[in-house]
Structure formats: C-alpha cells, structure tokens
Amino acid sequence: MRFIRQIKPTHLQLLLKIHEVGQLQVAARALNMSQPAASRILSEVERMCGSPIFKRTPKGMETTQVGEAFARHARIVLSGLESLEKEVTSLSSGVAGDVRIGSVTGPAVGILLPAMAVMREIAPDISLSIDVGPSTDLVRGLNEGRFDFIMARVPATQDSRDLLVHPARSEAVRLLVREGHPLAHRKGVGLEELVAYEWVIQERGSPIREAVEQAFYAAGIAVPHKVINSSSLLMVEALLATSDVIAPQSREVAELLTGHDFGARLTMIDTATELSVTPYFVVRDRTRELPRSAQLFYEQVLRKL
C-alpha cells in the first residue's frame, strides 16, 4: 500500500509544527499532544515513507530534504482542508465567514474602503480584518497564511512562483501641510523651496520616502535634512496641527485628511514636480483556494482597480 494513503491530517500537523519550532516536545505541547504520542507518530511516518524526516541534533530537530517536501505539501493540504471547512460552513449558512486582508496604506483607503461598502450590501455577515503595514510584512503574512490576499509590492527577494499577482496601480504622493503653512496656497512650488522646512516622513527604505528622495536626486537638489522619522499617522497629524512640517502621504490618504468631513484643517502643496511611488499589486497564494467570502471580496477589489 502506498504510504500516502496512511497519512492523516494530524500527522501533517505534527510534522509541520516540528519543522516550524525545531523541537519535538514544543511541537507536541502546541498541539495538545503528549511527547510519547508525538514521537510514536513521527516514527510511524518515517517508517511508512522509508526515510528520515528530521535529523536529531543536540540543538533540536533539523529538517531533511524529505522533511522539507513534507512541510511544503503539508501547508497546501492543511490549508486546503481549512478552506474546505470554511466553504462548507459558508454554503450551509449563506455567505459568511472571516476575510483577512493586508494592505499598504494607499489602497487600504482608496480601494478597500469602497469595496467594503459593496460587501456590506451583498454579504453583511462577513467579518473583515484589514491589517495595514509595509509590503515586506504583508508578503510574509501571506506566506504564513495570515491573509487571504494582500495589496502590496512584491520584494525582489520573494520567490513569486507560488503567487498569483494582479497588476493594480501606481501611488501618487502628495505633500500635506497645515492650512496656514507659508507654501499652502502657492502654485507650482519648486523642490528647492521645500528643503528649508522640517519634514515628517516614513523610515528609510519605505516606498514614499524613496519616491521623495528620488525626485530630489533627479532634480540635482539635496534631499531635506531636517527630518522626523515616523510612520505613525497620529504623530503626523499632531505635528501638522502644531508646526510647519511637510508630510508626504499617498494621494488617497492626503485626500481623506484634507476632506471637509475629516475637519483636520490640512491642505496639499501644489508642487511643480509630480511625485509617484512604484506600483502595488493584488497578491494571493495560488496554492490556496480562497474561501467563498474571501473570493467575493477579492472580486470586488479587482473591479475597483
């Protein structure tokens, strides 16, 4: 009999957990299993497949090549079973369930909010979780199964063979200031006029910061040197309200903060140079089936692009 017919989901859960934590005892405890039972299951699976899955070392359990194959396929199988359970539940009770999305800031405001409004009408029982963060964290979360899909940039170091990537948009950058700022109502403000002011901007390496710096480099102008590094929107708003700082933000966020409904008394500098960020994408794992609720939201997002 082929050994694969004897493999159970509990076997795969244990092997995957050992692969993740590197300790049999820790893996057993995480799965509410006794260590002898976990050890027996591991021995049975290794006997069935005829090859060691882990190498025992003084530091713990080191995954063999066979173990790496088990771990890779275990993720797919277990994710598929979880997706099946969610879809059956959804089909039995109507369109419901949890949808987990990760996004960089711009599309979270410009794309996800309108899509959420539609989803409230067609599937009011869906529970939405939206995390906003940098692309590296979002792609890591997608790989770990924490998101159904994300709206982010794919890092160059990411192996994209298992990703389904849908083109989205480029992000425009706007420079936010308080309404009483000296440059607030000027037209065609040059980059050289911006250097003298203090800036509050995301940390080095962030797409918006890179877009700003590249614009100054291209114009042959020294980048602003009076900089407060912060990705906290609350801190940005506080500084804008109390000083003449300049705060680069995505166009969607800038339009939200300067809108009449928000009442923040902020405005955008009319710059002579257009600032833009590299495009982001709608990304999902092609090896995982989306639950019906997540598929509905995914389709709404694609319609908003």
N, C-alpha and C positions, 0 to 999 in steps of 0.2 A: 504493500500500500504506500502511495506517495505520502511523505511526511506532512506535506502542506494540509492534507485533509484532517490531520490530527491537531493542528494548531488552533487554539482558541483565542478569543479577544483578550482574556485575562493573561494568557502567555505573552501576547504582544504588548500589553500594557506594562507588564513587569520588565520585559526586555528594553522597552523604550525608556522606562524610568531609570533603569540601571545605566543605560547609555547616557542619560542626562546628568545623573548625580555621581556616577562612578563608584558607588558603594552599594553592595547588596543589602546591607542592613538598613540603610537610609531609604532605599527604594521600597523595601518591604514595609517599613513603617509608613511611608507616604501612601501606600495602597491598602493600609489596614490589614496587613498580612504578616504572619509570623516568619521569622528568618528561616526556620527549618522548611516551612512550606515553600518559601521563595526559592530556597536552594534546591529543593526537590524539583520544582517546576523547571528551573534553569537546566538542571542535569538531564531532565527528560527531553527538553527541546534540543539540547546539544546531542543527545543520543539519537534522537529521531533524524536530525539533519546530518549526522555523522561528521560534525566539525565543531571545534570550539567557537563560541560566540564572543566570549570575553577571555582575556588573558589576566590571570591573577597576579598582581604585583604587590609589593609592600605598601604602595600608595593607594591601592584600590583595584578596581576593575577597568582594564584597558580594552577598548573595543577592537576586535579583529576585523579583517575585511568582510568576513561573513556577517559579523555583528553590524557593521555599517550598512550592509544590504538589508538586514532585518529591520534596523532602525528606520531607514528610508521608506521601506514599504509599510512598516507598521504605522507610520504617521498617516499615510494615504488611506490605509484600510480603516483605522480607528476614526479618522476624520470623516470618511465615507459613512461609517455606521452611525456616527453622531448626526451627520447631515440627514441620513435616512430617518432617524428617530424624530428629528425636528420637523421634517417634511410630513411624516405620517401624522404627527400631532397637529400640524398646521392644517392638513387636509381634513382631519377629523373634526376640528373645531372652527373651521373657517380660517381666513388669512390672519395669522397671529404669529407671535414669536419675537425673538430678540434679533435686532440688526446692529452689528458692531462695525463702525466706520472710523477710519483715521484720515486726517486731512491736514495739509498745510493751511495757513490762515486765510489766504485769499479765497480759494474755492469753498472753504467752510462757510464763508459769508455769502459769496456770490452764487454758488451752485447748490450747496446742501440745504440752505435755508428755504429757497423756493421749492426744492424737491420735497422737503419735509411738509410744506403746506399742502402739496398734492397728496402725499401719502396719508395725511390726516383725514382726507376726504375718502380715499379708496380703501384704506386699511387702518381704521382708527385704533385697533387693538395691538398694533405693532409697537414694541418697545424699542426705542432708538438710543444707542450710546454712541456719541461722537467725541473722539479724542483729537485735540489739535496739538501738533508738535512738529519738530523738524523731520525732514524726509528720512534720514538715517534711522531714527527711532521708529517711524511708521513702517518702513520696509522690514525692520527686524520684527516688529509686532505681527506683520502679515506672515512672515516665515514661521513664527511661533504659533500661528493660529489664533491670535488675539483679535484679528479683524477679519470681517468678511471680504472687504475690499478697502482700498485706500486711494486718496488723491494726493500724489506726491511726485517727487523727482526720483528716478532710479539711480542710486550711486554707481559710479563706474566699477566699483569692486563687487557689485552684486551679480551673481550668476542668474541671468534672466531667462534661462531655458524653461523654467517651470512657471514663469509669469505670463499672464495674458495682459498686454499693455495696450491701452486705447488712448490715442492722442487726445489731448484736451486743449489747453490754451496757454499762451504766454501771459505773464502777470506784468501789468504796468505798475510803476512805482510813483506815488505822489508824496510831496513833502508837506507834512502837516505843521501848522503854527497856530498860535492864538490869534484871534481876530485883530488884536491891537498890535501885532508884530510890525516892525518897520517895513518889511517886504510884503505884507499881506495883500495889498491891493495894487501892486505893481504888475506890469505886463512884461513878459519875456525876460525874466530875471536871469542873468548870466551866472554860470557856476562860480566865477571868480568872486561874485558878490556874497556867496554863501559861506565862504571859508571863515570869515571873521566871527561867525556865530557858533554857539555851542550846539552840539548835536546829541540826541539820544537815539541809539541805534542798536540793533542786534549784534551779538558777538561775531568776531571774525569767522569767516567761513560760511555764514548764513547767506542765502541767495540775495536778499535785499541789500545787505551790506556789500556784497561783491558787485552788484549792479551799480551801486552808488560809486564805489571806488573805481570801477572800470570806466565810468563816464568821466571822472576827473582825470584819470590817466590818459584817456583818448584825447582830451582837450589840452593836455600838457599843463594841467594845473595841479598843484599839490593838494592832496586829499585833506579834508578837515582834520585838525589835530586836537581840537577841544571836543572830546567825545566821552559820553557816558554810555557804558555798555549795559544794556538791559533788554531782555525780551518780554518783560512784564508789561502788558498793556495798561495795567493800573498805574504803574510807575510812569509810563509815558504820558498818560492823561494828567497825572499830578504835576509833572514837570511842565507840560504845555500850559496848564492853567496858571502857573506861577512864575513863568520866565519866558525869555525869547528863544528857547531851544527850537531846533528844527528836528522833526521826527519823520523819517521815511517809513511809509507803510504801503501795503498793497492798495491798489485803487479801490477795491471793494471795501476794505476796512476804512480807508480815508473817506469814502462817500458816506458810509454809515455814521462815522463820528462827526461829520460836518452837516449831516441832515438836520432838518428842523425838529424832527421828532426826538432826536437824541439830546438836543439842548446843551451841547458841550461848548458852544461859542468858539469853535475852531474853524479854520479855513485852510485852503491849499495854496501854496505858492505857484504862480504861473511861471514856469521855467522855460527858458529858450531851448533847452536840451531835453529830449524825451528819455526817460529812464525806464528800462524794462528788465525783467528777470527771465531766465531760461524757462522754457515751457514745463508744466507739470503734466502728469498723466493719470488716468484712472487705471489702477492696477489691481489685479486679483490673481490668486494662485490657480493655475489651470488644472492642477491635480485634485482640487477640491470642488465638489459640487456645491453650489450656493443653495442654502435653504430657500424655499419659495418666497418668504418675506424679504430676504436679502436680495433675491433676484428681482423682485418688483422695484425695490429702491434703486438697485443698480441700473435698471432700465430707465427709471425716471431721471437719474443723474445723466445718463448718456443723451437723453432728449434735451437736457438743459445746456449742453455744450454748444 
